Amino acid sequence: MTGTTTLTLGGLLAALLVLLANLHPWWTGTREMKQLAAFGKGFSAAACAAACPGGLLGWAHSRSGTVANGAGERTGAVTTGTTSASGITSGQLVGLGSTGAIVAVLVVFLVVLAYKKAGKADKKRIVGGAFVGSVLLLTAGVAGALAWLPGALNTAGVIVVDAVQGAGIL
């Protein structure tokens, strides 16, 4: 797997810049929650991908850290003349099982369908939400705050599998 599980200050800078670019129109506008929906969809897909320990979704999650670190460190060096390669305490979501993986893939698939249907501005917001979510979920704080997610995905997956198998119906 080519990627990183450690975020640097530069990577944090890149994620915060994208976050601010997405929040600014909402803040200066009417502040309706529906304006944040596209960003939230992307963030949700990234959270489900971050719960995956490997595979394509896990690779994309770890690769986002590499991209953010490189872009953020260059941005920090060019704009301020300082280095921002210091690492941040890393974290990760653990405990996703095979039933939870089904739900994680379904959530990401639904976000991809929403992306295909979205307009140009919302497509950018979905991608921005996915980038910010994936990068911030490399940190101990955000990963710790969402530590409940793999368990919730696993439980939802068990419910889906039980319903398909007819458990509790007959």
Sequence and secondary structure as in RCSB ss.txt:
>XXXX:A:sequence
MTGTTTLTLGGLLAALLVLLANLHPWWTGTREMKQLAAFGKGFSAAACAAACPGGLLGWAHSRSGTVANGAGERT
GAVTTGTTSASGITSGQLVGLGSTGAIVAVLVVFLVVLAYKKAGKADKKRIVGGAFVGSVLLLTAGVAGALAWLP
GALNTAGVIVVDAVQGAGIL
>XXXX:A:secstr
    S  BHHHHHHHHHHHHHHHHHHHHTT  GGGGHHHHHHHHHHHHHHH SSHHHHHHHHHHHHHHHHHHHHH
HHHHHSS    B  B       HHHHHHHHHHHHHHHHHHHHS HHHHHHHHHHHHHHHHHTTBHHHHHHTTTHH
HHHHHHHHHHHHHHHTTTT 
